[in-house]
């Protein structure tokens, strides 16, 4: 869960300037609702770079 919060915090800080904070929070919330405990940690660890890339794509899409 700490990894999830780290990703959320860094993603929100990166894109907050452009006002898309709620969209990112919703996306991460949906992902978090789909997993529990250890499976969530493993999913996030294996997909951390994809999540960061998605945030950057959203940042530059506007």
C-alpha positions in Angstrom: 0.0 0.0 0.0 2.9 2.3 0.6 4.0 1.9 -3.0 0.5 2.8 -4.2 0.5 5.9 -2.1 4.0 6.8 -3.4 2.8 6.4 -7.0 -0.4 8.4 -6.4 1.4 11.2 -4.6 4.1 11.5 -7.3 1.6 11.3 -10.1 -0.7 13.9 -8.6 2.2 16.2 -8.0 3.3 15.9 -11.6 -0.1 16.6 -13.2 -1.8 18.8 -10.5 -0.7 22.0 -12.3 -2.9 21.0 -15.3 -5.9 20.3 -13.2 -6.2 16.6 -13.9 -5.7 15.4 -10.3 -9.2 13.9 -9.9 -8.9 11.9 -13.1 -5.7 10.3 -11.9 -7.1 9.7 -8.5 -10.1 7.9 -10.0 -7.9 5.7 -12.2 -5.7 4.6 -9.3 -8.8 4.1 -7.1 -10.3 1.7 -9.7 -7.1 -0.2 -9.9 -6.9 -0.4 -6.1 -10.4 -1.6 -5.8 -9.6 -4.5 -8.2 -6.8 -5.9 -6.0 -6.1 -6.6 -2.3 -3.0 -6.7 -0.2 -0.1 -8.6 -1.6 -1.5 -8.9 -5.1 -1.9 -5.1 -5.3 1.7 -4.6 -4.3 2.9 -7.1 -6.8 0.8 -5.5 -9.6 2.0 -2.0 -8.8 5.7 -3.1 -8.6 5.5 -4.8 -12.0 3.6 -1.9 -13.6 5.1 1.1 -11.8 6.8 2.4 -15.0 3.6 1.9 -17.0 1.7 3.9 -14.4 4.3 6.7 -14.5 4.3 6.7 -18.3 0.5 7.0 -18.3 0.6 10.0 -16.0 3.1 11.7 -18.3 1.1 10.9 -21.4 -1.9 12.5 -19.7 0.3 15.5 -18.8 1.4 16.1 -22.4 -2.0 15.3 -24.0 -3.5 18.6 -23.1 
